[in-house]
Amino acid sequence: MQQLRPKTLPSTEAFGNLLSAYATLTRELSASLVASHGLTINDYGTLLLLSRADEEGMRRIDLANRLQLSPSGITRLLDRLEDQGLVAKGECKTDARVSYAILTDEGLAKLREAAPGHVEDIERRLGTVLSEEEMATLTDLLGRLGERDAVCTPDD
């Protein structure tokens, strides 16, 4: 018996390829960071975001949203980084319900140690597959897709 295959739309094929590429790259980059520096890709992302925050740090919920983690996921991640001395807890002076994550000196040192190799790893994994022109096109296209997040409403 012959199976029927539904017609694949270009948008669904592109989306499938995007998900596959994302999964492959994050798995490979995370494995490399763990092997070289004992950091997962989310650990690295947390340290990077905190390095760009002011001295107050970032609200834990904002970190969770930026990293696309659940509240319990960000708690586990931050607890682990706190145990390693890479981040510390901060408190909101005006609202005791709000807690912040703050990058420690050790966390900044770890980020500075890991960053050059991580950037080289990204360049190696993307640069060997895409030309500079393709990289610019991909950057533009993904940027346009990401802009939708700022304008989406619940009715979209």
matplotlib code that plots the C-alpha trace (Angstrom):
import matplotlib.pyplot as plt

x = [0.0, 1.3, 1.5, 0.3, 2.7, 1.1, 2.6, 5.3, 4.9, 8.1, 7.3, 7.0, 10.1, 12.0, 10.7, 11.7, 15.2, 15.4, 14.5, 16.9, 19.8, 19.1, 19.0, 22.2, 24.2, 23.1, 23.9, 27.3, 28.2, 27.0, 29.0, 32.1, 31.6, 31.0, 34.2, 36.3, 34.9, 32.3, 29.5, 26.3, 25.1, 22.5, 25.2, 27.2, 24.1, 23.3, 26.8, 26.8, 23.4, 24.5, 27.7, 25.6, 23.3, 23.9, 25.4, 22.0, 21.9, 18.8, 15.5, 15.4, 12.1, 13.7, 16.6, 14.2, 12.3, 15.5, 16.8, 13.4, 13.4, 10.6, 10.7, 11.9, 14.5, 16.0, 16.0, 17.9, 20.4, 21.0, 21.3, 24.0, 25.9, 25.6, 27.1, 30.0, 30.4, 29.7, 26.5, 25.0, 21.5, 20.4, 17.3, 15.0, 15.1, 11.5, 9.8, 10.9, 9.2, 11.6, 15.1, 18.0, 20.9, 24.2, 27.4, 30.3, 34.0, 34.5, 31.6, 33.1, 36.4, 34.8, 33.0, 36.2, 37.9, 35.2, 34.2, 37.1, 36.9, 33.1, 33.1, 35.7, 33.5, 30.5, 32.5, 34.0, 30.6, 28.8, 31.7, 32.6, 29.0, 27.9, 29.7, 29.9, 27.0, 24.9, 25.7, 24.5, 21.3, 20.7, 21.3, 18.8, 16.2, 16.4, 16.4, 13.1, 11.6, 12.7, 11.2, 7.7, 8.1, 8.0, 4.8, 2.8, -0.4, -2.5, -4.8, -2.0]
y = [0.0, 3.4, 6.1, 9.6, 12.4, 15.8, 18.6, 20.3, 24.1, 26.1, 27.7, 24.4, 23.1, 26.2, 26.0, 22.3, 23.2, 26.1, 23.8, 21.1, 23.6, 25.2, 21.8, 20.7, 23.9, 24.3, 20.7, 20.9, 24.3, 23.3, 20.1, 22.1, 24.6, 21.9, 20.1, 23.2, 25.3, 23.3, 25.6, 24.7, 27.0, 28.4, 28.9, 30.9, 32.8, 33.7, 35.0, 37.0, 38.6, 39.5, 41.0, 43.4, 44.3, 47.2, 46.6, 45.7, 42.6, 41.2, 40.1, 36.3, 36.3, 38.5, 36.1, 33.2, 35.0, 35.9, 32.3, 30.8, 28.8, 28.1, 29.7, 26.4, 26.0, 29.4, 28.7, 25.4, 27.1, 30.0, 27.8, 25.8, 29.0, 30.4, 27.1, 27.7, 31.3, 32.6, 34.5, 35.9, 36.9, 40.5, 41.9, 44.7, 47.6, 48.5, 45.1, 42.1, 39.7, 40.5, 38.9, 39.6, 37.6, 39.4, 38.4, 37.9, 38.7, 34.9, 34.8, 37.6, 35.9, 32.6, 34.4, 36.1, 32.7, 31.0, 33.7, 33.6, 29.9, 29.9, 32.7, 30.8, 27.7, 29.5, 30.9, 27.5, 25.8, 28.5, 29.9, 26.5, 26.1, 29.6, 32.3, 35.8, 36.8, 33.9, 34.8, 38.4, 37.1, 34.7, 37.4, 39.7, 37.0, 35.8, 39.4, 40.0, 36.9, 37.9, 41.4, 39.8, 38.9, 42.6, 43.2, 40.0, 40.3, 37.4, 37.6, 37.0]
z = [0.0, -0.9, 1.7, 1.0, 1.8, 2.4, 0.4, 2.4, 2.6, 2.3, 5.7, 7.5, 5.9, 6.9, 10.4, 10.7, 9.4, 11.9, 14.8, 13.7, 13.2, 16.6, 18.4, 16.7, 17.3, 20.9, 21.7, 20.1, 21.6, 25.0, 24.9, 24.0, 26.8, 29.3, 28.2, 28.2, 31.0, 32.9, 31.7, 29.8, 27.1, 29.5, 32.2, 29.6, 28.5, 32.1, 32.8, 29.5, 30.3, 33.8, 32.5, 30.4, 33.3, 35.7, 39.2, 40.5, 38.3, 36.6, 38.0, 38.0, 36.0, 33.3, 33.1, 32.8, 30.0, 28.1, 28.4, 27.7, 31.0, 33.4, 36.9, 38.4, 35.6, 36.3, 40.0, 39.5, 37.1, 39.4, 42.5, 40.7, 39.6, 43.1, 44.5, 42.2, 43.3, 39.8, 40.7, 43.9, 45.1, 45.3, 46.8, 45.6, 47.9, 47.2, 46.8, 49.0, 46.6, 43.8, 43.8, 41.5, 40.2, 40.3, 38.5, 40.9, 40.2, 39.8, 37.3, 35.3, 35.3, 34.1, 31.3, 30.2, 30.2, 28.2, 25.8, 23.2, 22.7, 22.6, 19.9, 17.9, 18.2, 16.9, 14.0, 13.2, 13.2, 11.2, 9.1, 7.6, 6.3, 5.4, 3.3, 4.7, 2.4, 3.5, 7.2, 6.6, 5.0, 7.8, 10.4, 8.6, 8.2, 11.8, 13.0, 11.2, 12.7, 16.2, 15.7, 15.7, 19.3, 20.2, 18.2, 18.9, 20.7, 22.2, 19.2, 16.7]

ax = plt.figure().add_subplot(projection="3d")
ax.plot(x, y, z, "-o")
ax.set_aspect("equal")
plt.show()
